[in-house]
Amino acid sequence: MADEPIEEYKQQVEKGVIDALPYDRLMVYYRKEKDFQSELKVIKKGISTFKKHFADLQKASVKKKKSKVHELSRLFSKTTGLTDKKGNEIYLPAPLPKWIKRQTTVEQKLKKKKS
């Protein structure tokens, strides 16, 4: 009975849903089970899925470059330090920073385990 939500989360992660909940719940489940290999796989899948999603959103907004709103948004991002001089985003939207930090931690634990 308790594994039913885990199986549902696994299916959602495999599909690449854009919702942090299934990724977070699987990470916690694998962490409690001390299955760091599986946790690392989920982290990497989540990071790649969300980065692709955010890149697609950015590409869609670039297509609308001629709009006044886009120009104001670009200038605001540049002045607040959210983009570099070329207009590339520096800021990583949630949940990416948390997952990247966790990825480093899990990789360190796996290195210690191998040593």
N, C-alpha and C positions, 0 to 999 in steps of 0.2 A: 504494500500500500504506500509506503513512504518513498519508494523508488519511482512511482508514477510521475510526479512532477519533474524528477531528474531526467527521465526519458523524454518528457515533453521539452525540457530545456535543451537537451542534446539535439532534438529534431530542429528546434528553432535556430540553434547555432549553426547546424549543418546547412540550413536554408539561407543563412546570412541575414537574419532579420536585423533591422535597425532599431533595436531596443536594448538598452544596457542590462535589463533585469535578467534574462536568461544567462548571459555571459557572467554577470556578477554571482548569480546563485551557483552556477557550475564551478566557478573558481573557489567559492567558499566550500562547496561540497568536497572538491578534490583536495583542498587544503586540510580539511578536517580528516580526510582519509589518508593524508600524507602521500598522495599520488601526485607528486610534483611534475612528472612528465605530462600527465593529462592536463594538469592546470596550465602548464606552459603552452600546450597546444591550443587551449581555449583562449588564453591571453593573446597569442599571436593571431588567431583567427579573428578575434574581436578587434584588435588594432588594425589589421589589414582591411576588414570590412568597413569599419568606421572611417578610416583614412580615405578609402575609395569613395565612400558616400559623400564625405565633405569635399573631396576634390571634384566630384560630379556637380555638387551644388555651386562650387566656385566657378566651374566652367560655364554653368548655366547663367550665372550672373555676369560673366565676362561677355557673353553674347549680347547682353543688353547694355553694352558700354556707352552707347549714345545717349542714354537717358540721364536726365538731370539728377535723379535720385541716386543712380549708380555713381556719378561723379562726386556728389556730396559725401556719399558713404566712403568712397575711396580716399577722399581728402581727410575725413574724420579718422579713418583707420590709420592713415599715415601720421597725422599729428598726435594721436594718442599712443603711437608706438606698437600698434597691432600688426603693421606691415613694415617691410623694409623699404629701401629706396626704390626698388624695382616693382613694388606692389605685391610681393609674395607675403603670404600670411606668416606671422611669427607665432601668433597665439594658437594653441591647440585647444579645441573645444572639449568639454567634458564628454565622456569619461576617459579620454585618451591619456592625459597626464598621470592619472591614478594607475591605469593599466601598464603604462610604460615603466613606472616606478616599481610596480609589483613584478613585472617581467625581470627586471634587474635582480630583485631579491630572490626570485625562484631560480634564476640561472646560477646565482651564487650558492644557493643551497644544493643544487645539483652538482656543482663543482666540488663542494666539500664532501658530498656523499661519495663521489668517485674517488676522492683522494684517500 
